[in-house]
Amino acid sequence: MDGSDQRQYPLGMEAGVHKVVAPPRQSTVDKLKGKMKETFFPDDPFRSFKGQPARQKWLLAVKYLFPILDWAPRYSFSLFKSDLISGLTIASLAIPQGISYAKLASLPPIIGLYSSFVPPLVYAVFGSSRDLAVGPVSIASLIMGAMLRQAVNPSTDPFLFLQLAFTSTFFAGMVQASLGILRLGFIIDFLSKATLVGFMAGAAIIVSLQQLKGLLGISHFTTEMGIVPVMSSVFHTTDEWSWQTILMGICFLAFLLLTRHLSMKKPKLFWVSAGAPLASVIISTLVVFLFKAQKHRISVIGQLKCGLNRPSWDKLLFDGTYLGTTMKTGLITGIISLTEGVAVGRTFASLKGYQVDGNKEMMAIGLMNVVGSCTSCYVTTGAFSRSAVNHNAGCKTPMSNVVMAMTVMVTLLLLMPLFAYTPNVVLAAIIIVAVIGLIDIQAAYHIYKMDKVDFLVCICAFLGVIFISVQEGLAIAVGLSIFRILLQITRPKMVILGNIRGTDIYRNLHHYKEAQRIPGFLILSVEAPINFANTNYLNERIKRWIEEEQSAENKVTGLQYVVLDLSSVTTVDTSGIAFIMDLKKTIEKRGLELVFVNPVGEVMEKLQRANELHNFFGTDSLFLTISEAVISLSSFIKLSP
C-alpha cells in the first residue's frame, strides 16, 4: 500500500474521526531559542522585567545581583531582634564547629574561625536564603583533607598544605560560580537522593572513626580513610591509649548526645543542643586549665594568635606539580558543598513559603569561596545543622549571618588565648555528634521500599565510602546512577494495550486484568523518546511481538493491523524516523499495516517532513486516538476462512 491510497470509510464513519494536526511551523531560530530557554531558564528569572520602564529594569537587575538591596530597605528593629538572637545562637555552634572542622581537614584551627567570619558576610550580600547559616561543613572538610593528604603531608609541610587548601577553595568557588552564571545547575542533579543518602552515611561513619584518634589520645594515626586501615591503626596503637582522654571523651560525648536527644524530643529546646558544643569547650577548657590536665596525656589545641583574616591571594599555588590535585579537589568539594548548600536552602525556604533561586545561590556560594580563598578561608557552604538552629531560633533575614560573623570577629580579636587549653578530645566529640545526623536510616528504608535499584545505588555509595575512599565511593554511586539512566534510555518501556470493555479506554494488558485484546490488532505503546540508542531494541521487540501474535491460534481473525501509540514519545531523532520508516516497510512485507496514533509536537513535525521526502504513509495511517483507529479499521478486518 502506498501513501497515495485513500481508504473509503463506511457512511457516517468519517464524521467521528478527528484529524491529526501538525504543530504550528516555527523557524529553526525560534526552536533553538525555545530549547535554550527551557534548558537554562526554566524558572524564567526575568519575567518581572517584562513591561517595565528602563529605569525599573536597571533597578531590578541590581536587586537580582545584590539580593541585600531587596530586603535591607525594609529592615526594621523588630526584624533585627530576631536576627540578633539567631545570630548569637548559631555563633555559639559555629565557633567550636569551625575549630573542629578545620582540624578534620588537617588545617590549623584558626582557619576554621576565619572561614566563619568572611564567607557569611559575603553571603549576606549575595545570598537569597533567609535561613542558610554559612560556614565550614564536615563532609567538605573530610574530602579536602583526604584528597590533599595524598599529595602533601600536613605534618611535615604545613605551609604547602595550606597553600593547596586555599587554591582548592579558589577552584571550588570558580566551579560553583560558573555553574550559577552559566545556569548549569542541572549538573548537580546527577547526585541523586539515593547517592547522597548512602554517601553521607558512609562519610559520617568515616568521620566518626577518624575521631577515635582524639577520643583515645592516639598520637600516631593512619592518614587513610577506609574503615579497615582506620580500625587497624586503632588496635595497633593500644599502647598510646590514654585513659584520662577516654574518660573525658566519654563524658562529653554523652553530654552532647543527651542534649541532642532532648532537642529532638522537644524542638522548642533547640537552644540546648545549639549551645552544648560551646558549653563543652568552655567547661573542658576550665577543667584542663585548673587541673593541668595537659600534663596528664590530654592533648590541647595550643596557642592561637589573635587577629582577623590575613590576605592569602599570594598563597594561591598554580604550580603544574599540584595543579591537577587542587583542581580535582576543588571540583569535588565544590560540587558536594554546593549540593548541600542549595538543598538546605530550598528545604527551609519551602517550610517558610518563599522561593530560593538555585542559580543565584550557586553564584553566591561560589563568590564567597573565591573571596574566602583570598582571605585565609577554606571551602564553606550552608550547613544543615547550623541552618536548622538558625531557622528554629526565628531568623528573619540573612542578617543573622552578619551577627554570627561579628561574634566570630570579637572572638578572633579578643578571645583566642582562651582556647589554648581546649582539649582535642572535646573537638572530636563535637564532630561525632554533628555528623551523626547525616546517617538517615529512615530515608534509606524509604528508598528500599520504593525502588530496589536506587537502594542498590545507596548501598554501593555507602560501602564504597567506608571500604575504599570517600571520592571513589562517590564516583561509584554516580557511575551506577548514570548507568541506570543509560539503561532507561537504551531499553525504554514498551507495552501491549487492550480495551477495557464498554469504554474507549486502552490500558496495559499486564497491568489491567479486565483489558482485552482486539482481534486483528496488535496495539503497542512506546513510553519514551525514540533515538539512536534504542531503535535496535524497539525493532527487535516489535518483531518478536508480531511473530508471537501471528503464531498464536485465532479461530476468527488473524493479525492485520499493528497500531503504534506515540502519545508518550516526546521526541525523535533522525535514527528514530529511519526506524519508523523501516518498520513500516518490514510490517507491510508481512502483509500487515502499520498505523500511528497521536504523534505529538516534534514527533509529528518530523514525521511530516519525512513523509514529504519519502511519501511512506498516507492520512489513513494517522489517528488521534486508539479508539478511533480501531473503530475506523475494524470494518476492514478480513475474517479467516
Disulfide bonds with the S-S distance in Angstrom:
none
